[in-house]
Amino acid sequence: MIYDTLAHLSLYEKALPLLSEGLRFIQNASADIAPGRHLLSAGNYANVDLYTTRKVNPLGYEAHRKYIDIQFLLSGEEEVLIRNVDELDCTSPYDPDRDVAFFRHAEPTARVKLGKGAFVVLFPQDAHEPQICIDTPSPVKKIVVKIAIDNL
């Protein structure tokens, strides 16, 4: 997991060039970008979603095998709970078509707050429970960039 702000973007472009396209997409996205899927290059893409955060995510933790997530909020704020996938009980086995497995909620190892320019990069071992409200449920606009592991 990497948690930082766009102020340090140049550091990651040099250290992790394959994440660069996704980070630049986030940096250049306007607040009025249309919801839906936006194709990038080499099998990478970004999803732009609108939703309301909640106190508990009923799906629990999720993890991916084919893609690295870069998550960033264009508006609002939310907390993402994170725990190593090997420490969780699976509730829905891995679906290769959707690239996701779900896991029972457990106390997180880390909590990251998205908003105000912060982003988080989540690797396959980083099970994450997104969409958690900070205080009370509120609307957000979120970009999740998917970087294909095969490109690494």
N, C-alpha and C positions, 0 to 999 in steps of 0.2 A: 504494500500500500504506500502511496505517496499522497501527502496532504500539504497543500501550499496555496499561494495566491498567484494570480496572473502577473504580479509585479516581478516574479522570479522566472518568468517564462523562458528567457534566453538561456538560463542554466540548464533547463531540461532539454531544450532543442540541441544543445551541444552534447549532453550526456546520453540522451535517449532519442536519437534522431527519428526513429520509427514512430514515436508518439507525437512528433512535431506537427504533422498535418492535422491531427485531432485537436491539439492545443491551439494551433492557429485558427482553426475553424471556430472554436469557442471564443477566442479573442476577437474575431471579426464579426461574429454573429450580432445582428441588430436585435433590439428588443421586440421588433415586430416580425421576426422570422416566423414563417408559417409552421404550424404543428405538422408532424408527419416525418417520414424518412427522407433524409438528404444523402445522396450518394457522394462518397469521396472517391479516392482512387484505391486500386489494388485490393478490392474486397472490403474496404473500410466504409463505414457509414455512420450517420448521426441520426438519432431519434429526438424529436422535439415534442415534449408532452406538456399538457396542462392538467393539473389535478389539485385536489385539496389534501394537505397533509393530515395525518391522523395520529392518535395516541398509540395505537398498536397496528402493525401491519399484519393482517390475518394470514398472509402467506408465509410469514416468518422470514428466515434468511433465504437468500438465493445465491447460487454460484454458477459460473460459466466455465467452459473448457476451451471453446474455440475463439473467444474474444476477450480482450482486456477492455474494461469500462473506464472512460473518463467522464465523470459526472460533474455538472456545473449548473447552477441556477441563474437564469436570466432575471428572474424576479422572485421575491419571497425569500423564505429561509426554511431549512429543514435539517434534521439530524439523521445521519446514517450510522447504524450500528454495525460493527465489524467484529468478526471472530474467525479463527482459522477453521476451514471447512472440515478438517480431520477431527475437530472437537465437538461436532454437532451430529444429532440424530436425523437421518434423512426421513422426510415425510412424503416426498414425491421423487422417484428415481430420475436420473438424468435423462432428458429428452433431447436427442441429438438434433432433431429438426428445429427445436426452439432454443437450443443451446442453454438449457437451464435445468437445475435440480433445486428442490426446495428442502429446507431443513427446519426443524422445530426451534421455536424461539428459546434463547438462553441468554444469560447475562453476557453482554458484549465485553470483549477485550479492549475495544476502543470505540469512542463516540466522536464522530466528526460533524462539525456544523458547517453546512453549505449556505452560502449567501455572501454578499459583500466581496465578490471577486475570488472566493475560495473554490478550489476544485479538489477532487480526489481521484486517484488512479487506482483501480482495483484489479488485481491479478487473479488467476484461477484459484489460488489458495485462500483468497480473501472473500469469504462468504459475507454478504452484506444484507442488511434489512433497511431499505430506504423508506422514504415518505413519512418519517416520524416528525411530528410537530415539536417545536421548541417549547412553546407554552400552550397555545390553543391552536386547533386546526385552522389552517389558512391556505389560500390559493398560491400556487407556485407555477412557474414556467421553467422547465428543466430541459437541458441538453444532455443526452447520454451518447458519447461517441464510442463506437465499437471498433477496436483495432484488432484485426485478424492476427491470431497467434502465429499462423503460418508465415506471416510477413517478417517475423522476428528472426 
